[in-house]
Amino acid sequence: MGGPDCKNPCGRRQAIKIFVAVLSDLGAVFAAAPAQAKSSKASSAYRGSPNGRQRCANCSWFAPPSGCGVVAGPVSANGWCNLWG
């Protein structure tokens, strides 16, 4: 470890610095990735009434009280669209 037989005593330290720098750069790249745009109500065939048992309130995308992860704008808990899931 850094003794007289060691040809490059700082090699491990330099490698760790490079590794940390690369990880930092990758984090910045992924953090700057644009978010996916939400669909419009028209393009997702949103309506304010349920489709049988399918309704926004029991959809995995629904965010109470009136949010949606895939449709733009407020939605009704009793609404429905073709992205229901």
C-alpha positions in Angstrom: 0.0 0.0 0.0 2.1 2.9 -1.2 5.3 1.2 -0.2 8.6 1.3 -2.2 7.4 -1.5 -4.4 4.1 0.3 -5.3 4.4 1.8 -8.8 1.3 4.0 -8.6 0.3 4.8 -5.0 -2.6 7.1 -6.1 -4.1 4.7 -8.6 -7.0 3.5 -6.4 -7.8 7.0 -5.1 -7.8 8.4 -8.7 -10.0 5.6 -9.9 -12.5 6.2 -7.1 -12.6 10.0 -7.9 -13.3 9.2 -11.6 -16.0 6.7 -10.6 -17.7 9.2 -8.4 -17.5 11.9 -11.1 -19.1 9.6 -13.7 -21.9 8.7 -11.3 -22.5 12.4 -10.7 -22.7 13.1 -14.4 -25.1 10.2 -14.9 -27.4 11.5 -12.2 -27.5 14.9 -13.8 -28.4 13.4 -17.2 -31.3 11.3 -15.8 -32.6 14.2 -13.6 -32.8 16.4 -16.7 -34.8 13.9 -18.7 -38.1 15.4 -19.8 -41.3 14.0 -18.3 -43.9 12.4 -20.5 -46.7 14.7 -21.6 -50.2 13.8 -20.4 -52.9 13.0 -22.9 -55.7 15.4 -23.5 -59.2 14.4 -22.5 -60.3 14.3 -26.1 -57.4 12.0 -27.2 -58.1 9.6 -24.3 -61.9 9.7 -24.9 -62.5 10.9 -21.4 -66.1 11.2 -20.2 -67.6 12.1 -16.9 -69.5 8.9 -16.4 -68.2 5.4 -15.7 -67.9 2.5 -18.1 -69.6 -0.3 -16.2 -67.4 -1.0 -13.2 -64.5 0.9 -14.6 -64.2 4.4 -13.2 -61.4 6.8 -12.4 -61.8 6.1 -8.7 -60.6 2.5 -9.1 -58.0 3.2 -11.8 -54.3 2.9 -11.0 -53.7 6.3 -12.6 -56.2 8.2 -10.4 -54.8 10.6 -7.8 -57.6 11.8 -5.5 -59.4 14.0 -5.3 -59.3 14.9 -9.1 -55.9 14.2 -10.5 -54.7 11.7 -13.1 -51.3 10.4 -14.0 -52.0 10.2 -17.7 -54.9 12.6 -18.5 -54.3 16.3 -18.3 -56.6 18.5 -16.2 -59.0 17.6 -13.4 -61.0 14.4 -13.7 -64.1 13.1 -11.9 -63.8 10.1 -9.6 -66.8 8.7 -11.5 -65.3 9.5 -14.9 -63.7 7.0 -17.4 -61.3 7.1 -20.3 -59.7 4.5 -22.7 -56.5 4.6 -20.7 -58.2 3.1 -17.6 -56.0 0.5 -15.9 
